[in-house]
Amino acid sequence: MRKTVAALLLRPGQRLVLNLAALAFCDSSGLTALLAARNHAHAAQAEIALSAVPDRTLRMIRLIGLEQLFPLQP
């Protein structure tokens, strides 16, 4: 995911939505990849959101406080 997102040419005002429905496991490396995606989007003055976040990952995101950085969509 990290390479794919880094290769995206985002424009100001666009919204990058990462659909996590197929995510089976997420650890600190996965969270770091999400933060890298956020940084890439913000560098391009674009927005980022997460969708279909699995319950286990959602609990971790909320526990760490990352829901403040990532808008969540169904």
C-alpha positions as CSV (number, residue, x, y, z in Angstrom):
1,M,0.0,0.0,0.0
2,R,2.8,2.4,0.9
3,K,4.3,2.2,-2.6
4,T,0.9,2.5,-4.3
5,V,-0.1,5.6,-2.4
6,A,3.3,7.2,-2.8
7,A,2.9,6.9,-6.6
8,L,-0.5,8.6,-6.7
9,L,-0.5,12.0,-8.2
10,L,-3.0,13.8,-6.0
11,R,-4.3,17.3,-6.6
12,P,-5.4,20.0,-4.2
13,G,-9.0,19.4,-3.0
14,Q,-9.1,15.7,-4.0
15,R,-10.0,13.1,-1.4
16,L,-8.1,9.8,-1.1
17,V,-10.3,7.1,0.4
18,L,-8.6,4.0,1.6
19,N,-11.0,1.1,1.7
20,L,-9.8,-1.3,4.4
21,A,-12.5,-3.9,4.1
22,A,-10.1,-6.6,3.1
23,L,-7.6,-5.8,5.8
24,A,-7.0,-9.0,7.9
25,F,-4.3,-7.7,10.2
26,C,-2.8,-4.3,11.1
27,D,0.1,-3.7,13.4
28,S,2.4,-0.7,13.9
29,S,3.8,-1.1,10.4
30,G,0.3,-0.8,9.0
31,L,-0.4,2.3,11.1
32,T,2.8,3.8,9.9
33,A,1.7,3.2,6.3
34,L,-1.6,4.9,7.0
35,L,0.3,7.9,8.5
36,A,2.6,8.0,5.4
37,A,-0.5,8.0,3.2
38,R,-1.9,10.9,5.2
39,N,1.3,12.8,4.9
40,H,1.4,12.2,1.1
41,A,-2.2,13.5,0.8
42,H,-1.6,16.6,2.9
43,A,1.6,17.4,1.0
44,A,-0.6,17.5,-2.1
45,Q,-3.2,19.6,-0.3
46,A,-5.6,16.7,-0.7
47,E,-7.8,15.0,2.0
48,I,-7.7,11.4,3.2
49,A,-10.4,9.2,4.7
50,L,-10.7,5.6,5.7
51,S,-13.6,3.4,4.8
52,A,-14.8,0.0,5.9
53,V,-12.4,-0.2,8.7
54,P,-12.5,-3.6,10.4
55,D,-13.5,-3.6,14.1
56,R,-10.1,-4.7,15.5
57,T,-8.3,-2.0,13.5
58,L,-10.9,0.6,14.4
59,R,-10.4,-0.1,18.1
60,M,-6.7,0.3,17.7
61,I,-7.1,3.6,15.7
62,R,-9.4,4.9,18.4
63,L,-7.1,3.7,21.3
64,I,-4.2,5.6,19.8
65,G,-6.2,8.6,18.9
66,L,-5.8,8.5,15.1
67,E,-9.5,9.0,14.5
68,Q,-8.6,12.7,15.0
69,L,-6.4,12.4,11.9
70,F,-8.5,10.2,9.7
71,P,-12.2,10.8,8.9
72,L,-14.0,7.5,8.9
73,Q,-16.6,6.5,6.3
74,P,-18.8,3.4,6.3
